[in-house]
Amino acid sequence: MIYNEEYKVKFYRDSRTGKSPVYKYIWSLDKKYRSKIYKYINYLRDNDGYLDEPYSRHIIDKIRELRVDFANNHYRIFYFIFVEKKIIFLHAYLKKTEKAPNKEIDTALRNYCDVINNPRLYEK
C-alpha cells in the first residue's frame, strides 16, 4: 500500500473530555470488521480524502460519510476535510435504516462544530 504523507487521519476528540467516541467505537468492533474499516480509511487517505459512491457520499455541508459494508452490517463514519489536509472522523454508527437517521447526522454536526471551535486539538 502506498502511504500518502500529505493527508493525515484524525479522530474527533470531545473538547471537554478529550475522549474519542469514533476511535472507541471502531475498536469495540470484531477484528474482521475493524480491519475492513481501517482498509477503507487508508483508501480514503490515499485518495486525498475523496471517494466516489459506493465508498463515500455527501451528507450535509462539508460532511461526508465513509460507507463500509460487511455482509448485512452497514457501518457509516461521518468525516470532513479540515485545514492542512486532515481527514477528521466525526461520528460512527451501524446503519439499520434506509436513510441516515437525523440523530446520527445531528451528532456529526455537533462534533463538527466542536472541531471548528477547537482547532488547536488537531494541530499535530
Helices and strands as residue ranges (DSSP letters): E 8-11, H 21-28, H 31-46, E 56-60, E 63-70, E 73-82, E 86-95, H 102-117, G 119-122
